[in-house]
Amino acid sequence: MTAPLFVVDPGALDRLGVADVVDLTGPEAHHAAAVVRLAVGEHVLVADRQGARVLTEVTEVARELVRLRVLQRADEPEPSLRLTLVQALAKDGRDEDAVEAATELGVDTVVPWQADRSIVRWKGPKVDKGLRKWANVVERAAKQSRRGRWPQVDGLVTSSALAQRCAGATTFVLHEDATTPLATAPLPDSGEVLLVVGPEGGISPQELEAFVAAGATPVRLGAQVLRASTAGPAAIAVISARGRWT
């Protein structure tokens, strides 16, 4: 079984080598000691969310301190081709399901999108609340998948702001009427790839026109129409299988 992963502050793992010591404190130490019930001699992964990651052995367990000895570094380098999921807000938690699966599959950034046809609306205090929920989803999924480099959760974007962002990246809009398969669409060797997923009601013609005018390419995954919770993770898997997983 893969060792569990715990997190420390960015920079805490810098310059650590074999036999050096790293401590878990605060909530992470409590979770490790009281919930996971780590014992001396067990192996644990420790990451700083920004790519630094080490494999360690537990040497001491106390209520508010778990001391670990570094066995080896297992850093996660930043990929040359970064994947960004632009996920339209969706009802019944389907947007959060998409973020969870995308995190497990290796997405680098997630962007909440207030699409024209989104039933869910983030306004006022709901914006901060929604972003916190997405960040919590990322945290749980990143720990579960043992990620050393965690996805960034960007701020909520409108359709007009998203059109502007499309102009600065290779952008694929998942659309059921598209004729270009994502599996064969040209990919850059580096930079950012945006994957745009609409809400339950689909992307409006006006939105699609604006995205295409900004340089986006409509693509399809297959013959089936996927839910908002499924399309983004499926697209990430398709692109990852073409290079990031080989």
C-alpha positions in Angstrom: 0.0 0.0 0.0 1.3 3.5 -0.9 2.4 5.5 2.1 -0.1 8.2 3.3 0.7 11.8 2.4 0.8 14.7 4.8 1.6 18.4 4.1 3.9 21.0 5.5 4.4 24.7 4.6 6.0 25.6 1.3 9.8 25.7 1.7 9.9 23.4 4.7 11.3 20.6 2.6 13.9 22.7 0.8 17.5 21.4 0.9 16.5 18.3 3.0 18.4 15.2 2.2 18.6 11.6 3.4 18.6 11.2 7.2 17.4 14.8 7.8 14.4 15.4 10.0 11.0 17.0 9.2 8.3 17.5 11.8 4.5 17.4 11.4 2.8 19.8 13.8 -0.7 21.3 14.3 -3.7 19.7 12.6 -1.4 17.4 10.4 0.3 16.0 13.5 -3.1 15.4 15.2 -4.5 13.7 12.1 -1.4 11.5 11.8 -1.3 10.5 15.5 -5.0 10.4 16.5 -6.8 9.5 13.2 -4.3 7.6 11.1 -2.5 6.3 14.3 0.9 6.2 12.8 3.5 4.1 14.6 7.3 4.4 14.8 8.8 2.7 11.8 6.0 3.4 9.3 6.7 5.2 6.0 5.0 8.5 5.2 5.1 10.9 2.3 5.4 14.6 3.0 4.8 17.3 0.5 4.7 21.1 0.4 2.0 21.4 -2.3 4.4 23.1 -4.6 6.3 20.0 -5.9 8.7 19.2 -3.0 8.0 15.7 -1.7 10.0 13.3 0.5 9.5 9.7 1.6 10.1 9.4 5.4 10.1 7.0 8.3 8.3 7.8 11.5 10.8 8.1 14.5 8.6 9.7 17.1 4.8 10.1 17.7 3.3 12.5 20.2 0.0 14.3 20.5 1.2 17.5 18.8 4.4 16.4 17.1 5.2 13.6 14.6 8.9 13.4 13.9 10.1 11.9 10.6 13.4 10.9 9.1 13.9 11.5 5.4 14.6 8.3 3.4 14.6 9.7 -0.1 13.4 12.7 -2.1 10.4 12.1 -4.4 9.9 15.6 -5.9 7.2 16.2 -8.4 8.6 18.5 -11.2 6.4 21.0 -12.9 5.1 19.7 -16.2 6.1 21.5 -19.4 2.5 21.2 -20.6 0.1 22.5 -18.0 -3.5 21.4 -18.0 -6.2 23.8 -16.9 -9.8 22.7 -16.4 -12.3 25.5 -16.9 -15.4 24.0 -15.2 -18.8 25.6 -15.5 -20.7 25.7 -12.2 -23.2 22.8 -12.1 -25.9 21.7 -9.8 -26.0 18.8 -7.4 -22.2 19.1 -6.8 -21.3 17.8 -10.3 -18.8 20.6 -10.6 -17.1 19.5 -7.4 -17.1 15.9 -8.7 -15.3 17.1 -11.8 -12.7 19.0 -9.7 -12.1 15.9 -7.5 -11.5 13.6 -10.4 -9.4 16.1 -12.4 -7.2 16.6 -9.3 -6.6 12.8 -9.1 -5.8 12.7 -12.8 -3.2 15.4 -12.6 -4.8 18.7 -13.6 -2.6 21.8 -12.8 -5.3 24.5 -12.4 -9.0 24.6 -12.0 -11.1 27.6 -12.9 -14.8 28.0 -11.9 -16.8 29.5 -14.7 -20.2 31.3 -14.4 -21.6 30.2 -17.7 -24.7 31.8 -19.3 -26.6 28.5 -18.7 -25.3 27.6 -15.3 -28.2 27.0 -13.0 -25.9 27.4 -9.9 -25.0 31.1 -9.4 -22.2 32.4 -7.2 -22.9 35.9 -6.0 -21.7 37.9 -3.1 -20.6 35.7 -0.2 -21.3 32.6 -2.3 -18.1 33.3 -4.3 -15.7 32.9 -1.4 -17.8 30.0 -0.1 -17.7 28.2 -3.4 -13.9 28.8 -3.8 -13.3 27.4 -0.3 -15.3 24.3 -1.2 -13.4 23.7 -4.3 -10.1 24.2 -2.4 -11.2 21.6 0.1 -12.1 19.2 -2.7 -8.6 19.7 -4.2 -6.9 19.1 -0.8 -8.7 15.8 -0.2 -8.2 14.5 -3.7 -4.5 15.6 -3.8 -3.8 13.8 -0.6 -5.7 10.7 -1.7 -3.7 10.6 -5.0 -0.4 11.4 -3.2 0.3 14.5 -5.2 3.3 16.6 -4.3 2.2 19.5 -6.6 -1.3 20.5 -5.9 -3.6 22.2 -8.5 -4.3 25.9 -8.2 -7.9 27.1 -7.8 -8.3 30.3 -9.7 -11.0 32.9 -9.1 -14.5 32.8 -10.7 -14.6 33.9 -14.3 -17.4 35.2 -16.5 -17.8 34.2 -20.1 -16.3 37.4 -21.3 -13.3 37.0 -19.1 -12.9 33.4 -20.2 -12.9 34.5 -23.8 -9.9 36.8 -23.1 -8.1 34.0 -21.3 -8.7 31.7 -24.3 -6.5 34.0 -26.4 -3.4 33.3 -24.3 -3.5 29.5 -24.4 -4.2 26.5 -26.5 -7.9 26.1 -25.8 -10.2 23.2 -26.4 -14.0 23.6 -25.9 -15.8 20.3 -25.3 -18.9 20.5 -27.5 -21.3 17.8 -28.7 -21.5 19.3 -32.2 -17.8 19.5 -32.7 -16.2 17.4 -35.5 -12.6 17.5 -34.3 -11.7 14.6 -32.0 -9.7 15.7 -29.0 -7.7 12.5 -29.3 -6.1 13.8 -32.6 -6.1 17.6 -32.0 -2.6 19.1 -32.3 -1.0 19.7 -28.9 1.9 22.1 -28.1 5.1 20.7 -26.5 4.8 23.2 -23.6 2.6 26.0 -22.2 -1.0 25.9 -21.1 -3.8 23.9 -22.4 -7.3 25.1 -21.4 -10.1 22.5 -21.4 -13.5 24.3 -21.3 -16.5 22.3 -20.0 -20.0 23.8 -20.0 -22.9 23.4 -17.6 -25.9 21.0 -17.8 -27.6 23.2 -20.4 -24.6 23.3 -22.6 -22.5 26.2 -23.9 -24.6 29.0 -25.5 -24.0 29.8 -29.2 -22.8 33.3 -28.2 -20.2 31.9 -25.8 -19.0 29.4 -28.3 -18.7 32.1 -31.0 -16.7 34.3 -28.6 -14.3 31.5 -27.6 -13.7 30.5 -31.2 -13.1 34.1 -32.2 -10.4 34.2 -29.4 -8.7 31.1 -30.9 -10.4 28.2 -29.2 -11.1 24.9 -31.0 -14.3 23.0 -30.4 -13.6 19.3 -29.9 -15.5 16.1 -29.1 -14.5 13.1 -27.0 -16.7 10.5 -28.6 -20.2 9.7 -29.7 -21.7 9.9 -26.2 -22.8 13.1 -24.5 -21.1 13.2 -21.1 -22.2 14.9 -17.9 -20.6 18.0 -16.7 -18.9 16.0 -13.9 -17.4 13.5 -16.4 -16.3 15.5 -19.5 -13.4 17.4 -18.0 -11.7 14.4 -16.3 -12.2 12.3 -19.5 -10.5 15.1 -21.5 -7.6 15.3 -19.0 -7.1 11.5 -19.3 -7.1 11.7 -23.2 -4.4 14.4 -23.2 -2.4 12.8 -20.4 -2.3 9.5 -22.3 -0.8 11.3 -25.3 2.3 12.4 -23.4 2.1 13.0 -19.7 1.6 9.3 -18.8 4.2 7.8 -21.1 
